[in-house]
Amino acid sequence: MSRSMTAEQGASDEGLWDYFGAAQEASPWHRALAQTTLEASKLAERKVNPTSESAAALAHDLTRICSDYSLGDPLVYARWAAAMQFRNSDDENARLKAAWMYLAEALKPTL
């Protein structure tokens, strides 16, 4: 449907995107992921190696969350989530994208 809409038609649905965002943020799986992404962003900012014990623990947490909430393959989810950061400020989007990319790197040794 979004492919057939013009930019003008999509612009009027800003409230719908806000609703989707609020629903996502209120979901149990999003709340479960919030702490993991916060910790991942801290490790990424400190340039802790994604193969470290701390990163492995976060990769384990993400794997468990993906399993508990049927989010699919954690590596695919992390890569998808990194690409889907566009709703927040540029700084917050960059922080979240870096956190998800860090998690994807941390997951690679577990595969």
Secondary structure, 3 states (H helix, E strand, C coil): CHHHCCHHHHHCCHHHHHHHHHHHHHCHHHHHHHHHHHHHHHHHHCCCCCCCHHHHHHHHHHHHHHHHCCCCCHHHHHHHHHHCCCCCCHHHHHHHHHHHHHHHHHHHHHC
